[in-house]
């Protein structure tokens, strides 16, 4: 019988936010999968290692996915990764593929999940705490209150796109446009329409919380999440 692929959400950064099910799954699997070239450069692996140190003794399957919108390059990387994973599953070894936050929210894992299922293997998803939930807790605001809508916008949104929605806007993975986004949000705050908060590297040792969007570092990295609330 073939092994099983598990897409494991390790949460946003704080190891204590990993679920018991995630830790148990990682401990039970014979092989660990990572979306990086090696263990040291993989944040998800370093998070999991703190809660399940025994994974240091387990083999790792590295599936580096390029940060690009080039469909051919992405497809090639996923196909190569899927072949590596299939080798482990055919050998009856279950594999826990680590994913920051929750795998179903812009997760690297989900394309591997689809391909593995298509190839006839079994794959399961282990939920994790989404980064924006931890960010909301860090800045002390609700994501949704009463009948308030919640909108999640990924990194390729237009800087002014937040104005097109009502309720709470969650801006994820916007590092390449932080400067434009910041300026637009400052203008909206000055007009008395919205209030914005941001957290970089939520739950990690390098975490920075910005209660005032004006103080947001325009060189903030990829793991920066912004929450925009309407002013009542």
C-alpha positions in Angstrom: 0.0 0.0 0.0 1.3 3.4 -1.0 2.2 6.1 1.5 0.0 9.2 2.1 0.9 12.8 1.4 -0.1 15.3 4.1 -0.1 19.0 3.5 0.6 20.4 7.0 -0.1 23.9 8.0 2.5 25.0 10.6 0.9 28.4 11.4 2.2 31.9 10.9 5.5 31.7 12.8 5.0 31.1 16.5 5.7 27.3 17.0 3.1 27.3 19.9 0.4 28.1 17.3 0.9 24.8 15.6 -2.0 22.4 16.2 -1.6 19.2 18.1 -2.7 17.4 14.9 0.0 19.1 12.8 2.7 18.1 15.3 1.5 14.5 15.5 1.3 14.2 11.7 4.8 15.4 11.3 6.1 13.1 14.0 4.3 10.1 12.4 5.4 10.6 8.9 8.7 9.0 7.7 9.6 11.9 5.3 9.4 15.7 5.5 8.7 17.8 2.5 9.7 21.5 2.3 9.0 24.3 -0.2 12.7 25.4 -0.2 16.1 24.2 -1.4 17.3 23.1 2.1 16.2 22.9 5.7 18.1 26.0 6.9 16.4 28.3 4.4 12.9 26.9 5.1 10.9 28.9 7.7 8.2 26.3 7.9 10.8 23.6 8.7 12.4 25.8 11.4 9.0 26.4 13.0 8.1 22.6 13.0 11.6 21.7 14.3 10.9 23.5 17.5 7.8 21.5 18.3 9.0 18.2 16.8 12.8 18.1 17.1 12.9 14.5 16.0 12.3 15.6 12.4 16.0 16.5 12.3 16.7 12.8 11.9 14.2 12.3 9.0 15.0 12.6 5.3 13.8 15.7 3.6 12.3 16.1 0.1 13.1 19.7 -1.1 10.6 21.2 -3.6 11.8 24.8 -4.3 9.1 26.8 -6.0 10.4 29.9 -7.9 8.8 33.3 -7.0 7.6 34.0 -10.5 4.4 34.3 -12.5 6.0 32.4 -15.4 3.6 29.5 -15.8 6.1 27.2 -17.5 8.7 27.6 -14.8 6.1 27.0 -12.1 4.7 23.9 -13.8 8.1 22.5 -14.3 9.0 23.0 -10.6 5.7 21.4 -9.4 6.1 18.5 -11.8 9.6 17.8 -10.6 8.4 18.1 -7.0 5.5 15.8 -7.6 7.8 13.1 -9.0 10.1 13.3 -5.9 7.0 12.9 -3.7 5.6 10.1 -5.7 8.9 8.2 -5.3 8.4 8.3 -1.5 4.8 7.3 -1.7 5.5 4.4 -4.0 8.0 3.2 -1.4 5.2 3.2 1.1 6.6 6.2 3.0 4.2 8.9 4.2 5.3 12.4 3.7 4.4 15.6 5.6 4.8 18.6 3.4 5.2 21.7 5.5 3.4 24.9 4.6 3.4 28.3 6.5 0.0 29.4 7.8 -2.8 27.2 6.3 -2.2 25.2 3.1 -5.5 26.3 1.5 -4.7 30.0 1.6 -2.3 30.8 -1.2 -0.4 27.7 -0.1 2.5 26.3 -2.1 1.3 22.9 -1.2 -2.1 22.9 -2.9 -0.8 22.4 -6.5 1.2 19.4 -5.3 -1.9 18.2 -3.6 -3.9 18.4 -6.9 -1.2 16.7 -8.9 -0.7 13.9 -6.4 -4.4 13.1 -6.3 -4.5 13.2 -10.1 -1.7 10.6 -10.2 -3.8 8.2 -8.0 -2.2 8.7 -4.6 -3.8 9.7 -1.4 -3.4 13.2 0.0 -4.8 15.0 3.0 -4.7 18.5 4.4 -3.9 19.4 8.0 -5.2 22.9 8.7 -3.0 25.6 10.3 -3.6 29.0 11.9 -3.8 31.5 9.0 -1.3 34.4 9.2 -3.9 37.1 9.1 -5.7 35.6 12.1 -2.5 35.9 14.1 -1.9 39.4 12.7 -5.4 40.5 13.8 -4.6 39.2 17.3 -1.2 40.9 17.4 -2.7 44.4 16.6 -5.9 43.7 18.6 -8.6 44.2 16.1 -11.4 41.9 14.8 -11.3 40.7 11.3 -15.1 40.4 11.1 -17.6 41.9 13.5 -21.4 41.7 13.2 -22.3 41.8 9.5 -18.9 43.1 8.4 -17.5 41.6 5.2 -13.9 40.2 5.0 -11.9 40.5 1.8 -8.5 38.8 1.2 -6.3 40.4 -1.5 -3.1 38.7 -2.7 0.2 40.4 -3.6 -0.8 41.1 -7.2 -3.6 43.4 -6.3 -3.5 47.0 -7.5 -2.5 49.5 -4.7 -5.8 51.3 -4.8 -7.9 48.1 -5.1 -8.7 48.2 -1.3 -11.0 51.1 -2.0 -13.3 48.9 -4.1 -14.4 46.8 -1.1 -16.3 47.3 2.1 -15.6 45.9 5.5 -12.2 44.5 6.4 -9.4 44.2 3.8 -6.6 41.8 4.3 -3.6 42.6 2.1 -1.2 39.7 1.8 2.2 39.2 0.2 2.5 42.8 -1.0 6.2 43.3 -0.4 6.9 44.4 -4.0 4.3 47.1 -3.7 4.7 48.2 -0.1 5.6 51.8 -1.0 2.6 52.3 -3.2 0.2 50.5 -0.9 1.5 52.5 2.1 1.0 55.9 0.4 -2.5 55.0 -0.7 -3.5 53.9 2.8 -2.1 57.1 4.3 -4.2 59.1 2.0 -7.3 57.1 3.0 -6.5 57.6 6.7 -6.0 61.3 6.2 -9.4 61.4 4.5 -10.9 59.8 7.6 -12.1 56.7 5.7 -9.9 53.9 6.9 -7.4 52.7 9.5 -4.6 50.4 8.6 -2.3 48.1 10.6 0.5 45.9 9.6 2.7 43.1 11.0 5.9 41.7 9.5 7.1 38.2 10.3 4.2 37.6 12.6 5.0 35.2 15.4 8.7 35.0 14.6 11.6 36.5 16.5 11.9 39.3 14.0 8.2 40.2 14.3 7.4 43.9 14.0 3.9 45.4 14.7 2.8 48.6 13.1 -0.2 50.3 14.7 0.5 53.3 12.6 0.8 52.6 8.8 3.1 55.6 8.5 5.8 53.8 10.4 5.7 50.7 8.1 9.1 50.0 6.7 8.9 50.2 2.9 11.6 47.5 2.7 9.4 45.2 4.7 9.7 41.6 3.5 7.5 39.1 1.8 5.9 38.0 5.1 4.1 41.3 5.7 0.3 41.4 6.2 -1.8 44.5 6.3 -5.3 44.8 7.8 -7.4 47.7 6.7 -10.6 48.6 8.6 -13.3 51.2 7.8 -13.6 54.1 10.2 -17.0 54.2 11.7 
